[in-house]
C-alpha cells in the first residue's frame, strides 16, 4: 500500500499540470473545466467546509428550535401537535 501511495505522490506535479491544462482548455466541456479547477483548488487550499445535513454548520451552537411531531399510528399520514 505504501508503494502505491509513493508512486501516486511521485506523479503529483504531472497530475496538477494535466488538471491545469484541462481547466484552461477551450476544447474541454464546462463540466470538465469546473471539475479540474475544483481539484486544483482542493489540493492547494483543502476542501471547503461542508455543512452537515442536520443544518449544523460546525459552530457547535445549540439548535434554535426543536419540534416534536406526533403521528397517529392508525393513520401515518395524519399529524397532530
Backbone atoms as SQL, in Angstrom:
CREATE TABLE atoms (id INTEGER PRIMARY KEY, chain TEXT, resi INTEGER, resn TEXT, atom TEXT, x REAL, y REAL, z REAL);
INSERT INTO atoms VALUES
  (1, 'A', 1, 'UNK', 'N', 0.820, -1.191, 0.000),
  (2, 'A', 1, 'UNK', 'CA', 0.000, 0.000, 0.000),
  (3, 'A', 1, 'UNK', 'C', 0.872, 1.266, 0.000),
  (4, 'A', 2, 'UNK', 'N', 1.923, 1.250, 0.802),
  (5, 'A', 2, 'UNK', 'CA', 2.817, 2.406, 0.850),
  (6, 'A', 2, 'UNK', 'C', 3.491, 2.628, -0.500),
  (7, 'A', 3, 'UNK', 'N', 3.795, 1.540, -1.215),
  (8, 'A', 3, 'UNK', 'CA', 4.416, 1.672, -2.537),
  (9, 'A', 3, 'UNK', 'C', 3.473, 2.369, -3.516),
  (10, 'A', 4, 'UNK', 'N', 2.199, 2.015, -3.461),
  (11, 'A', 4, 'UNK', 'CA', 1.213, 2.631, -4.360),
  (12, 'A', 4, 'UNK', 'C', 1.075, 4.110, -4.024),
  (13, 'A', 5, 'UNK', 'N', 1.005, 4.429, -2.743),
  (14, 'A', 5, 'UNK', 'CA', 0.893, 5.825, -2.327),
  (15, 'A', 5, 'UNK', 'C', 2.113, 6.618, -2.785),
  (16, 'A', 6, 'UNK', 'N', 3.281, 6.048, -2.607),
  (17, 'A', 6, 'UNK', 'CA', 4.514, 6.718, -3.008),
  (18, 'A', 6, 'UNK', 'C', 4.552, 6.928, -4.520),
  (19, 'A', 7, 'UNK', 'N', 4.144, 5.916, -5.270),
  (20, 'A', 7, 'UNK', 'CA', 4.113, 6.029, -6.724),
  (21, 'A', 7, 'UNK', 'C', 3.135, 7.122, -7.158),
  (22, 'A', 8, 'UNK', 'N', 1.961, 7.143, -6.548),
  (23, 'A', 8, 'UNK', 'CA', 0.964, 8.159, -6.892),
  (24, 'A', 8, 'UNK', 'C', 1.475, 9.559, -6.554),
  (25, 'A', 9, 'UNK', 'N', 2.089, 9.696, -5.393),
  (26, 'A', 9, 'UNK', 'CA', 2.603, 11.007, -4.992),
  (27, 'A', 9, 'UNK', 'C', 3.724, 11.480, -5.901),
  (28, 'A', 10, 'UNK', 'N', 4.478, 10.556, -6.461),
  (29, 'A', 10, 'UNK', 'CA', 5.564, 10.954, -7.365),
  (30, 'A', 10, 'UNK', 'C', 5.024, 11.562, -8.657),
  (31, 'A', 11, 'UNK', 'N', 3.749, 11.358, -8.932),
  (32, 'A', 11, 'UNK', 'CA', 3.121, 11.891, -10.144),
  (33, 'A', 11, 'UNK', 'C', 2.328, 13.169, -9.880),
  (34, 'A', 12, 'UNK', 'N', 2.476, 13.731, -8.697),
  (35, 'A', 12, 'UNK', 'CA', 1.675, 14.896, -8.315),
  (36, 'A', 12, 'UNK', 'C', 1.855, 16.066, -9.273),
  (37, 'A', 13, 'UNK', 'N', 3.085, 16.419, -9.585),
  (38, 'A', 13, 'UNK', 'CA', 3.338, 17.578, -10.450),
  (39, 'A', 13, 'UNK', 'C', 2.697, 17.370, -11.826),
  (40, 'A', 14, 'UNK', 'N', 2.852, 16.176, -12.381),
  (41, 'A', 14, 'UNK', 'CA', 2.260, 15.882, -13.691),
  (42, 'A', 14, 'UNK', 'C', 0.737, 15.954, -13.625),
  (43, 'A', 15, 'UNK', 'N', 0.162, 15.397, -12.569),
  (44, 'A', 15, 'UNK', 'CA', -1.301, 15.396, -12.422),
  (45, 'A', 15, 'UNK', 'C', -1.838, 16.824, -12.290),
  (46, 'A', 16, 'UNK', 'N', -1.165, 17.641, -11.511),
  (47, 'A', 16, 'UNK', 'CA', -1.596, 19.037, -11.365),
  (48, 'A', 16, 'UNK', 'C', -1.491, 19.759, -12.706),
  (49, 'A', 17, 'UNK', 'N', -0.417, 19.514, -13.445),
  (50, 'A', 17, 'UNK', 'CA', -0.265, 20.142, -14.768),
  (51, 'A', 17, 'UNK', 'C', -1.386, 19.731, -15.715),
  (52, 'A', 18, 'UNK', 'N', -1.780, 18.461, -15.676),
  (53, 'A', 18, 'UNK', 'CA', -2.890, 17.991, -16.519),
  (54, 'A', 18, 'UNK', 'C', -4.180, 18.697, -16.121),
  (55, 'A', 19, 'UNK', 'N', -4.435, 18.776, -14.818),
  (56, 'A', 19, 'UNK', 'CA', -5.649, 19.453, -14.353),
  (57, 'A', 19, 'UNK', 'C', -5.672, 20.918, -14.792),
  (58, 'A', 20, 'UNK', 'N', -4.540, 21.593, -14.697),
  (59, 'A', 20, 'UNK', 'CA', -4.462, 22.996, -15.104),
  (60, 'A', 20, 'UNK', 'C', -4.700, 23.131, -16.607),
  (61, 'A', 21, 'UNK', 'N', -4.149, 22.209, -17.396),
  (62, 'A', 21, 'UNK', 'CA', -4.380, 22.253, -18.852),
  (63, 'A', 21, 'UNK', 'C', -5.854, 22.066, -19.176),
  (64, 'A', 22, 'UNK', 'N', -6.515, 21.135, -18.494),
  (65, 'A', 22, 'UNK', 'CA', -7.954, 20.917, -18.710),
  (66, 'A', 22, 'UNK', 'C', -8.725, 22.164, -18.295),
  (67, 'A', 23, 'UNK', 'N', -8.351, 22.734, -17.162),
  (68, 'A', 23, 'UNK', 'CA', -9.025, 23.919, -16.645),
  (69, 'A', 23, 'UNK', 'C', -8.975, 25.071, -17.650),
  (70, 'A', 24, 'UNK', 'N', -7.856, 25.211, -18.375),
  (71, 'A', 24, 'UNK', 'CA', -7.688, 26.305, -19.333),
  (72, 'A', 24, 'UNK', 'C', -8.082, 25.935, -20.759),
  (73, 'A', 25, 'UNK', 'N', -8.396, 24.681, -21.005),
  (74, 'A', 25, 'UNK', 'CA', -8.683, 24.224, -22.365),
  (75, 'A', 25, 'UNK', 'C', -10.033, 24.725, -22.859),
  (76, 'A', 26, 'UNK', 'N', -10.015, 25.361, -24.019),
  (77, 'A', 26, 'UNK', 'CA', -11.262, 25.803, -24.642),
  (78, 'A', 26, 'UNK', 'C', -12.031, 24.625, -25.229),
  (79, 'A', 27, 'UNK', 'N', -11.341, 23.498, -25.470),
  (80, 'A', 27, 'UNK', 'CA', -11.990, 22.319, -26.042),
  (81, 'A', 27, 'UNK', 'C', -12.659, 21.440, -24.984),
  (82, 'A', 28, 'UNK', 'N', -12.281, 21.616, -23.714),
  (83, 'A', 28, 'UNK', 'CA', -12.872, 20.817, -22.637),
  (84, 'A', 28, 'UNK', 'C', -14.289, 21.305, -22.360),
  (85, 'A', 29, 'UNK', 'N', -15.139, 20.396, -21.933),
  (86, 'A', 29, 'UNK', 'CA', -16.502, 20.786, -21.580),
  (87, 'A', 29, 'UNK', 'C', -16.461, 21.672, -20.343),
  (88, 'A', 30, 'UNK', 'N', -17.470, 22.499, -20.167),
  (89, 'A', 30, 'UNK', 'CA', -17.520, 23.313, -18.952),
  (90, 'A', 30, 'UNK', 'C', -17.456, 22.450, -17.676),
  (91, 'A', 31, 'UNK', 'N', -18.116, 21.301, -17.690),
  (92, 'A', 31, 'UNK', 'CA', -18.104, 20.420, -16.516),
  (93, 'A', 31, 'UNK', 'C', -16.690, 19.919, -16.224),
  (94, 'A', 32, 'UNK', 'N', -15.954, 19.580, -17.267),
  (95, 'A', 32, 'UNK', 'CA', -14.578, 19.110, -17.077),
  (96, 'A', 32, 'UNK', 'C', -13.690, 20.237, -16.560),
  (97, 'A', 33, 'UNK', 'N', -13.915, 21.440, -17.064),
  (98, 'A', 33, 'UNK', 'CA', -13.106, 22.583, -16.621),
  (99, 'A', 33, 'UNK', 'C', -13.382, 22.907, -15.154),
  (100, 'A', 34, 'UNK', 'N', -14.648, 22.874, -14.762),
  (101, 'A', 34, 'UNK', 'CA', -15.002, 23.134, -13.363),
  (102, 'A', 34, 'UNK', 'C', -14.441, 22.043, -12.463),
  (103, 'A', 35, 'UNK', 'N', -14.565, 20.806, -12.889),
  (104, 'A', 35, 'UNK', 'CA', -14.044, 19.686, -12.095),
  (105, 'A', 35, 'UNK', 'C', -12.532, 19.812, -11.901),
  (106, 'A', 36, 'UNK', 'N', -11.838, 20.161, -12.959),
  (107, 'A', 36, 'UNK', 'CA', -10.386, 20.328, -12.863),
  (108, 'A', 36, 'UNK', 'C', -10.036, 21.503, -11.951),
  (109, 'A', 37, 'UNK', 'N', -10.754, 22.601, -12.086),
  (110, 'A', 37, 'UNK', 'CA', -10.496, 23.766, -11.241),
  (111, 'A', 37, 'UNK', 'C', -10.729, 23.425, -9.769),
  (112, 'A', 38, 'UNK', 'N', -11.817, 22.719, -9.484),
  (113, 'A', 38, 'UNK', 'CA', -12.087, 22.310, -8.107),
  (114, 'A', 38, 'UNK', 'C', -10.994, 21.400, -7.565),
  (115, 'A', 39, 'UNK', 'N', -10.524, 20.489, -8.393),
  (116, 'A', 39, 'UNK', 'CA', -9.465, 19.578, -7.958),
  (117, 'A', 39, 'UNK', 'C', -8.188, 20.343, -7.633),
  (118, 'A', 40, 'UNK', 'N', -7.854, 21.328, -8.464),
  (119, 'A', 40, 'UNK', 'CA', -6.652, 22.132, -8.216),
  (120, 'A', 40, 'UNK', 'C', -6.822, 22.914, -6.909),
  (121, 'A', 41, 'UNK', 'N', -7.967, 23.558, -6.738),
  (122, 'A', 41, 'UNK', 'CA', -8.204, 24.325, -5.514),
  (123, 'A', 41, 'UNK', 'C', -8.179, 23.436, -4.270),
  (124, 'A', 42, 'UNK', 'N', -8.805, 22.257, -4.363),
  (125, 'A', 42, 'UNK', 'CA', -8.825, 21.337, -3.218),
  (126, 'A', 42, 'UNK', 'C', -7.413, 20.939, -2.804),
  (127, 'A', 43, 'UNK', 'N', -6.556, 20.714, -3.770),
  (128, 'A', 43, 'UNK', 'CA', -5.200, 20.292, -3.442),
  (129, 'A', 43, 'UNK', 'C', -4.359, 21.450, -2.910),
  (130, 'A', 44, 'UNK', 'N', -4.654, 22.653, -3.368),
  (131, 'A', 44, 'UNK', 'CA', -3.887, 23.802, -2.918),
  (132, 'A', 44, 'UNK', 'C', -4.368, 24.398, -1.607),
  (133, 'A', 45, 'UNK', 'N', -5.686, 24.351, -1.394),
  (134, 'A', 45, 'UNK', 'CA', -6.259, 25.040, -0.239),
  (135, 'A', 45, 'UNK', 'C', -7.052, 24.125, 0.679),
  (136, 'A', 46, 'UNK', 'N', -7.246, 22.861, 0.294),
  (137, 'A', 46, 'UNK', 'CA', -8.086, 21.957, 1.086),
  (138, 'A', 46, 'UNK', 'C', -9.535, 22.112, 0.667),
  (139, 'A', 47, 'UNK', 'N', -10.309, 21.116, 0.996),
  (140, 'A', 47, 'UNK', 'CA', -11.726, 21.161, 0.636),
  (141, 'A', 47, 'UNK', 'C', -12.450, 22.160, 1.517),
  (142, 'A', 48, 'UNK', 'N', -13.431, 22.835, 0.919),
  (143, 'A', 48, 'UNK', 'CA', -14.240, 23.779, 1.682),
  (144, 'A', 48, 'UNK', 'C', -15.085, 23.018, 2.693),
  (145, 'A', 49, 'UNK', 'N', -15.317, 23.637, 3.852),
  (146, 'A', 49, 'UNK', 'CA', -16.145, 23.009, 4.881),
  (147, 'A', 49, 'UNK', 'C', -17.554, 22.831, 4.347),
  (148, 'A', 50, 'UNK', 'N', -18.116, 21.659, 4.593),
  (149, 'A', 50, 'UNK', 'CA', -19.462, 21.355, 4.146),
  (150, 'A', 50, 'UNK', 'C', -20.396, 21.275, 5.347),
  (151, 'A', 51, 'UNK', 'N', -21.510, 22.006, 5.325),
  (152, 'A', 51, 'UNK', 'CA', -22.454, 21.874, 6.429),
  (153, 'A', 51, 'UNK', 'C', -23.079, 20.483, 6.411),
  (154, 'A', 52, 'UNK', 'N', -23.394, 19.975, 7.575),
  (155, 'A', 52, 'UNK', 'CA', -23.989, 18.645, 7.645),
  (156, 'A', 52, 'UNK', 'C', -25.449, 18.720, 7.229),
  (157, 'A', 53, 'UNK', 'N', -26.046, 17.551, 6.957),
  (158, 'A', 53, 'UNK', 'CA', -27.442, 17.507, 6.550),
  (159, 'A', 53, 'UNK', 'C', -28.360, 18.005, 7.656),
  (160, 'A', 54, 'UNK', 'N', -27.918, 17.927, 8.898),
  (161, 'A', 54, 'UNK', 'CA', -28.753, 18.371, 10.016),
  (162, 'A', 54, 'UNK', 'C', -28.801, 19.886, 10.112),
  (163, 'A', 55, 'UNK', 'N', -28.022, 20.563, 9.260),
  (164, 'A', 55, 'UNK', 'CA', -28.008, 22.007, 9.280),
  (165, 'A', 55, 'UNK', 'C', -26.962, 22.570, 10.218),
  (166, 'A', 56, 'UNK', 'N', -26.244, 21.714, 10.901),
  (167, 'A', 56, 'UNK', 'CA', -25.198, 22.176, 11.800),
  (168, 'A', 56, 'UNK', 'C', -24.011, 22.627, 10.968),
  (169, 'A', 57, 'UNK', 'N', -23.633, 23.881, 11.120),
  (170, 'A', 57, 'UNK', 'CA', -22.533, 24.422, 10.325),
  (171, 'A', 57, 'UNK', 'C', -21.177, 24.230, 10.982),
  (172, 'A', 58, 'UNK', 'N', -21.125, 23.443, 12.038),
  (173, 'A', 58, 'UNK', 'CA', -19.865, 23.170, 12.699),
  (174, 'A', 58, 'UNK', 'C', -19.515, 24.175, 13.770),
  (175, 'A', 59, 'UNK', 'N', -20.389, 25.143, 14.027),
  (176, 'A', 59, 'UNK', 'CA', -20.083, 26.164, 15.020),
  (177, 'A', 59, 'UNK', 'C', -20.447, 25.726, 16.431),
  (178, 'A', 60, 'UNK', 'N', -21.006, 24.542, 16.580),
  (179, 'A', 60, 'UNK', 'CA', -21.388, 23.984, 17.879),
  (180, 'A', 60, 'UNK', 'C', -22.405, 24.837, 18.617),
  (181, 'A', 61, 'UNK', 'N', -23.202, 25.602, 17.885),
  (182, 'A', 61, 'UNK', 'CA', -24.280, 26.358, 18.506),
  (183, 'A', 61, 'UNK', 'C', -25.442, 25.401, 18.778),
  (184, 'A', 62, 'UNK', 'N', -26.154, 25.595, 19.865),
  (185, 'A', 62, 'UNK', 'CA', -27.321, 24.742, 20.109),
  (186, 'A', 62, 'UNK', 'C', -28.404, 25.054, 19.083),
  (187, 'A', 63, 'UNK', 'N', -29.272, 24.097, 18.814),
  (188, 'A', 63, 'UNK', 'CA', -30.342, 24.363, 17.846),
  (189, 'A', 63, 'UNK', 'C', -31.251, 25.475, 18.352),
  (190, 'A', 64, 'UNK', 'N', -31.780, 26.259, 17.429),
  (191, 'A', 64, 'UNK', 'CA', -32.669, 27.352, 17.808),
  (192, 'A', 64, 'UNK', 'C', -34.063, 26.840, 18.160),
  (193, 'A', 65, 'UNK', 'N', -34.448, 25.731, 17.557),
  (194, 'A', 65, 'UNK', 'CA', -35.799, 25.231, 17.782),
  (195, 'A', 65, 'UNK', 'C', -35.815, 23.723, 17.600),
  (196, 'A', 66, 'UNK', 'N', -36.501, 23.044, 18.487),
  (197, 'A', 66, 'UNK', 'CA', -36.697, 21.604, 18.368),
  (198, 'A', 66, 'UNK', 'C', -38.201, 21.357, 18.317),
  (199, 'A', 67, 'UNK', 'N', -38.638, 20.604, 17.331),
  (200, 'A', 67, 'UNK', 'CA', -40.061, 20.298, 17.193),
  (201, 'A', 67, 'UNK', 'C', -40.278, 18.812, 17.359),
  (202, 'A', 68, 'UNK', 'N', -41.427, 18.459, 17.920),
  (203, 'A', 68, 'UNK', 'CA', -41.824, 17.063, 18.037),
  (204, 'A', 68, 'UNK', 'C', -43.079, 16.878, 17.203),
  (205, 'A', 69, 'UNK', 'N', -43.076, 15.894, 16.366),
  (206, 'A', 69, 'UNK', 'CA', -44.205, 15.586, 15.513),
  (207, 'A', 69, 'UNK', 'C', -44.822, 14.294, 16.012),
  (208, 'A', 70, 'UNK', 'N', -46.092, 14.348, 16.366),
  (209, 'A', 70, 'UNK', 'CA', -46.792, 13.163, 16.850),
  (210, 'A', 70, 'UNK', 'C', -47.692, 12.678, 15.727),
  (211, 'A', 71, 'UNK', 'N', -47.529, 11.429, 15.363),
  (212, 'A', 71, 'UNK', 'CA', -48.281, 10.840, 14.263),
  (213, 'A', 71, 'UNK', 'C', -49.220, 9.793, 14.825),
  (214, 'A', 72, 'UNK', 'N', -50.444, 9.819, 14.354),
  (215, 'A', 72, 'UNK', 'CA', -51.429, 8.810, 14.743),
  (216, 'A', 72, 'UNK', 'C', -50.998, 7.485, 14.139),
  (217, 'A', 73, 'UNK', 'N', -50.732, 6.445, 14.967),
  (218, 'A', 73, 'UNK', 'CA', -50.252, 5.173, 14.416),
  (219, 'A', 73, 'UNK', 'C', -51.264, 4.486, 13.502),
  (220, 'A', 74, 'UNK', 'N', -52.557, 4.825, 13.667),
  (221, 'A', 74, 'UNK', 'CA', -53.570, 4.230, 12.793),
  (222, 'A', 74, 'UNK', 'C', -53.625, 4.913, 11.433),
  (223, 'A', 75, 'UNK', 'N', -53.123, 6.136, 11.352),
  (224, 'A', 75, 'UNK', 'CA', -53.115, 6.891, 10.104),
  (225, 'A', 75, 'UNK', 'C', -51.773, 7.622, 10.005),
  (226, 'A', 76, 'UNK', 'N', -50.747, 6.975, 9.433),
  (227, 'A', 76, 'UNK', 'CA', -49.421, 7.576, 9.409),
  (228, 'A', 76, 'UNK', 'C', -49.336, 8.876, 8.617),
  (229, 'A', 77, 'UNK', 'N', -50.394, 9.223, 7.852),
  (230, 'A', 77, 'UNK', 'CA', -50.368, 10.447, 7.072),
  (231, 'A', 77, 'UNK', 'C', -50.937, 11.618, 7.852),
  (232, 'A', 78, 'UNK', 'N', -51.509, 11.356, 9.027),
  (233, 'A', 78, 'UNK', 'CA', -52.077, 12.457, 9.819),
  (234, 'A', 78, 'UNK', 'C', -51.027, 12.966, 10.796),
  (235, 'A', 79, 'UNK', 'N', -51.126, 14.245, 11.083),
  (236, 'A', 79, 'UNK', 'CA', -50.222, 14.878, 12.044),
  (237, 'A', 79, 'UNK', 'C', -51.053, 15.583, 13.091),
  (238, 'A', 80, 'UNK', 'N', -50.634, 15.472, 14.329),
  (239, 'A', 80, 'UNK', 'CA', -51.270, 16.245, 15.387),
  (240, 'A', 80, 'UNK', 'C', -50.184, 16.767, 16.303),
  (241, 'A', 81, 'UNK', 'N', -50.437, 17.924, 16.866),
  (242, 'A', 81, 'UNK', 'CA', -49.427, 18.537, 17.732),
  (243, 'A', 81, 'UNK', 'C', -49.987, 18.671, 19.133);
